[in-house]
Each structure stands twice: as structure tokens, then as C-alpha cells.
């Protein structure tokens, strides 16, 4: 799915954040390296989770953890600049959500990713309740899912 061309369309993303391209993000060839792009995707996911209230649990012992990430590196890019990070909900499971994000630099989609977050209480999966599911639905990716 992260190679799905629809994920490269800015208009599908309901949530936005940004990150700075650092000089140290470059590889030996002067391109933004893959590890830096993964860090941008982490910024997108964590900012989304924070804004959805998953970083400050409403209930004691409740948290969200990363369970996986698939990234497609779509175009080379360079320092300096900013990356704009679009994020939205792709899938809502029983105790997990899968979000998709894309990184845009200089009006070009340089990467797209799918990331799964599992909701836990202690070490056990914790169901997504109706109110939280309803809040997540408002961030569903347009035309996907």
C-alpha cells in the first residue's frame, strides 16, 4: 500500500505537521538518507498520536506503541529545507490503528509510509472504545480505507 500512488496526493491528508531537514540528514552522495526519512515519518506519527490524545492517556496505564512501519522511498531530496508531513487513518482495528503518512519537500512526495500503532494497557492490547473510534474516523484518509 505505501507504493499506492494515492498516498502521494496531498489532498487526502487531514492532519499536518513538519520537520526540518538537517545537514546531518544527508548521506555521502548529498541526498537525504533513508534513516532521516524514517525519522520524519516518526515525527508525523507521533505528532498525530499526540494530537489525538494517545500520548497523554486519559486512563491510567493506557498507551500506544509502534508495531510496524513500511516505507517507500519515492524521490531523492537534499538539504536544506523543511518537509511537510501529511497523516491520516488508514485502518481501525480492535486495539490498533494503521496510519499512512507522506513526506513532501519542494512540492514533491519523497516518501510514503504505513505505520501501525497498538493500544495497550500494561502489556495487553486494549480495545479502542466507541468515543475514540469516532474521533479517529474524522481523520480517515479521503478515498482510502
C-alpha positions in Angstrom: 0.0 0.0 0.0 2.8 2.5 0.7 3.6 2.4 -3.0 0.0 3.2 -3.8 0.0 6.4 -5.8 -3.0 7.7 -3.9 -0.7 8.2 -0.8 1.3 10.7 -2.8 -1.7 13.1 -3.1 -1.6 15.9 -0.6 -5.3 16.4 -0.7 -6.1 13.1 1.1 -4.4 14.0 4.4 -6.4 15.6 7.2 -3.5 16.1 9.6 -0.3 18.1 9.0 3.0 18.6 10.8 6.5 19.5 9.6 10.2 18.7 10.3 13.4 20.4 9.4 15.9 18.8 7.0 19.2 18.9 8.9 22.7 19.0 7.3 23.4 15.7 9.1 20.4 14.1 7.3 22.5 13.7 4.2 24.3 10.6 3.0 27.7 10.6 1.3 26.0 11.4 -2.0 24.4 14.5 -0.6 20.8 13.0 -0.5 18.5 12.9 2.5 19.2 9.4 3.8 16.6 6.7 4.4 17.1 6.8 8.2 16.3 10.5 8.2 13.2 9.9 6.2 12.1 7.3 8.7 12.7 9.9 11.5 10.4 12.3 9.6 7.7 9.6 9.4 8.1 9.1 13.2 7.6 12.8 13.6 4.4 12.5 11.6 3.1 9.5 13.5 4.0 10.9 17.0 2.6 14.3 16.3 -0.7 12.7 15.1 -0.8 10.5 18.2 -0.1 13.4 20.4 -2.9 15.5 18.8 -5.3 12.5 19.1 -4.6 12.3 22.8 -2.7 9.0 22.6 0.5 10.4 24.1 -1.3 11.6 27.2 -3.6 8.7 28.2 -7.0 9.6 29.6 -6.9 6.3 31.6 -4.1 5.1 33.9 -1.7 2.7 32.2 -3.1 3.2 28.7 -0.5 3.8 25.9 0.1 3.4 22.2 3.2 1.7 20.8 4.6 1.3 17.4 4.1 -2.2 16.0 5.5 -1.7 12.5 6.3 0.6 9.7 6.6 0.1 5.9 8.2 3.0 4.0 8.5 3.6 0.3 11.3 6.0 -0.7 9.9 7.7 -3.8 12.3 10.6 -4.7 15.7 11.9 -3.8 15.9 15.2 -2.0 18.5 17.4 -0.4 19.4 19.8 2.5 18.3 22.5 3.4 14.6 22.9 3.8 11.5 21.6 5.5 9.4 18.5 5.0 5.7 18.8 5.2 4.1 15.6 6.7 0.6 14.6 5.9 -1.0 11.9 8.1 -4.4 10.1 8.3 -6.1 6.9 9.4 -6.0 4.1 7.0 -7.5 1.3 9.2 -9.0 1.0 12.7 -8.8 -2.4 14.2 -9.9 -3.8 17.6 -6.9 -2.4 19.5 -4.8 -0.9 16.8 -4.8 1.7 14.2 -2.8 2.0 10.9 -2.0 5.4 9.8 -0.5 6.5 6.5 1.9 9.4 6.1 3.7 11.1 3.3 6.6 13.5 3.3 6.6 16.4 0.8 9.6 18.6 0.1 9.6 21.3 -2.6 6.1 20.2 -3.7 7.4 16.6 -4.3 6.3 13.5 -2.4 9.7 12.0 -1.3 8.3 9.1 0.8 5.1 7.4 1.9 4.6 5.1 4.9 2.1 2.9 6.7 2.5 2.7 10.4 0.6 0.5 12.9 0.1 1.6 16.5 -1.3 -0.8 19.1 -3.1 0.5 22.1 -2.0 -1.2 25.3 -3.0 -1.3 29.0 0.1 -2.6 30.7 1.4 -5.3 28.3 -2.0 -6.4 26.9 -3.9 -5.0 23.9 -6.7 -2.6 24.9 -9.8 -2.2 22.8 -10.5 1.1 21.0 -13.7 2.3 22.6 -16.6 3.9 20.7 -15.7 7.5 21.5 -12.1 7.1 20.5 -13.1 5.2 17.3 -15.4 8.1 16.4 -12.6 10.6 16.9 -10.3 8.6 14.7 -12.9 8.3 12.0 -12.7 12.1 11.5 -9.1 11.6 10.4 -9.8 8.8 7.9 -7.8 9.3 4.6 -10.0 10.6 1.9 -10.8 7.9 -0.7 -9.0 5.1 1.1 -9.8 2.6 3.8 
